[in-house]
Amino acid sequence: GSDCGNIFFWSKETEGIVNVFKGDENGVVNVLEAHPSMPILATSGLDEEVKVWRPSLPVKDNQLEARQAVKRKFIQKTVQKNLTDRTRRNEETDPMYGHLLWQLWRNIRRGDQRRRQAMAEAAGEAPENQEHES
């Protein structure tokens, strides 16, 4: 989901966007839930509607390349707009707030690592490799 109202589909291998659909008319998709065993996705946003997404069969299309080019251009424009909006929001946001969030996240991760290590030691297992932070 996203604040721009789109649903982005990513490739695990390439980490690139492979598809995007308009998910919310009011501009925010804030809930996504995949079915545990079927290729079905439910989404909702500010428009208070739950949408159910499923794959469709390929259609014989003599304009497939043209449609794919339009889709790629839409993805590029959407990503560029999101980056521009994020940059603008970051410039308007107090930098101390971002630093505090980063520090909080770092402390949470450290606490989780310590708990996992303590549980492993209590169970008589070798401790996991600790993650290195940059």
Disulfide bonds with the S-S distance in Angstrom:
none
